[in-house]
Amino acid sequence: MRSLQHSIRYKMQHSTFWIRLLNWEYWPMHLVYTPVYLYYLVLSVRARTMGFFSATNPGIDMGGLMGESKYDILQKIPSTYLPETVYLPPHLSHKEVLHALQKEGITFPLILKPDVGERGFMVEKIQDEVALADYRRAVPATVLAQAYVHYQEEVSVLYYRYPEQQKGTISSLTLKEFLHVEGDGKKTLEALILDYPRAFLQYDSLKERFEESWQEIPPKGKKVDLVAIGNHCRGTKFLNGNHLIDNELAATFDKISDQLDGIYFGRFDIRCESLQSLKKGEKFKILEINGVKSEPTHIYDPDFSLWEAYKVLFKQWNTIYEISKQNRQKGVQVISFSEAYKKLTAALRYKKNTREFSGNMA
């Protein structure tokens, strides 16, 4: 019996189907969000318009639901908070791109990401000119090049402020544990990855990335970092850090929010030396800000139940509704259904085309 149980457990740990089925954080987004979509319809009836969300962040196209330019949002952030960033349209030659990077003082490694994108799609750490050229061939769209921020910690902070208030609220703090394994002095890198379900889900991409060291045996206690991008889709573990939210952290984001025109609700993706330095407003960089589509990513903590997640998501969309209501009372206009449909269709088409071109890199 014990042997049979061990065999079943082993098969489940080494089956992408069972890993995804038993952990809701890996379920398809549209499946998880179905109840949220229904609640959005309820809020639309209350608001008497399906485009109410666009008034939540009048400073971002469509409030930041979909299709907004990351670069346009970054232009609203004081440069002291930002890594050096360059806007690279697809028509630029390789030589022109290198010149633009040099002009801004951006060196390798650097980060490339589509100007329009979400959930970490096609965000890559680029090590050299060859990888840069390969990426631009694979993604024939406008991309952003950002200086790689060498601070050790990466966090996401979801902050909102009502238009009539001077102080806001941090409703989500997510700590990120980058995908890694630790050597035991006996197993190969491949075996370590096979024994860790979160890494096993990334097996094919990791095998290609670590081809030369795939069968090497890491020394006991040695940490092997597997990814350099803090995205859930790359295996990064999102951890609930809400217990670490305090007045000092809120004050830092009140100060930042005061300098952001027309942005009342958003998630800040940040690299910092430490959480303490971020609380003090020191040694951190804002990588990007997402608007009303922002997820309170702490809900993807493996210990967070789906029921708890729904309570957080419903409350969040009620907040979006209330902020938009206050802004509309101040005269902010909402997007029309026809215009929203046109923009959403264009964004979905862009996403589909980009995925087709980038299939060999994704």
C-alpha positions, 0 to 999 in steps of 0.5 A: 500500500505504501509503495502504491501511495508513493507511486501515485504521489510521484506521478502527480508531482511529475504531471503538469496536468495534476500540478495545475489542477490541484493548484488554482494559481495555475488555472486559466485566467478566464476560468478563475475570473468568471465570477469577477466578470459577472460582478463587473456586469453588476457594477456596470448596471449600477454605473449605467455604463460598461465603461465606468472603469475608464474614469478611475484613472483618467491619466491612463488610456482606458483606465489601464484595462487593456492596450495602454502604452507602458511608456506613456505611463512611465512618462508620468513618473518622476525620473528619479524613481525610474530605471533608464528606459528607451522607446524602440519602434520596430523600424529602427535598425540594429545600429540605431537601437545600439545608439539609443541605448548608448545615449541613455547609458544602458548597458548589457544585461538589460530588460526588453518588454513589449510596450503593450503587454500584460502578465509578464508576456515576452519580458526578457533579460537580454545579455548581449547584442546577439540576443537583442537582435534575436528578440527584435526579430521575434517581436516585430513591435514597439518594445521598451529597453530598460536598464537592468536594476541590480537590487535584490528584492522585487515586490508588487504594491497595489495602491489606491487613493480616492480623489477627495483624499490626500492619503491612500491605501495599500491593499496588496503587498506581494513578495517574490521568490524567484524560481530556484533550486538548491543543490544536495550534492547528489542530484543533477540539476535536471533531477532537482528540477524534476523534484520541484513541481514549480520548476517542473512546469518550466521544464522545457524552457529550463532544459534549453536554457541550462543545456550545458549544465543540465547533468551537472551536480550542484554542490550541497547548499548551492542555490541555483537561480533558474530565472531572472524575471519575477513573473508568475508565468516563469515560475516565480512564487508570489508570497502574501506580504500584507502583514508587512504593510504599515504607515511608513510604506503607505506614506512613501506611496502617498508621496509618489501618488501626489506626483502622478497626474490622473492615476488613482488606482494601480499596481507598482512593480518595483525592484528595491534593495530591501523592503525597509529601504522601500519604506524609507523611500530609498534605493528602489526603482519602479519598473512599471505601473498597471491600472485597473487591470492590476491584480492583487498578486498576493492572492497567488500565494500557494497558501491563499484559497480561491474563496479568499481570492474572490473576496479580495477581487470583489472588494477591489472592483468595488473600489474601482467603481467607487473611485470612478464614481467620484471622478465622474462627479467631478466631470471625468468622462467615461469611454463609450462602448463603441470606442472601448470595443474598438480599443479592446479588439485592437489590443487583442489583435496586437496580442495575438499577432505578437504571440504568433511571431514570438512563439519561438521565444515564449 
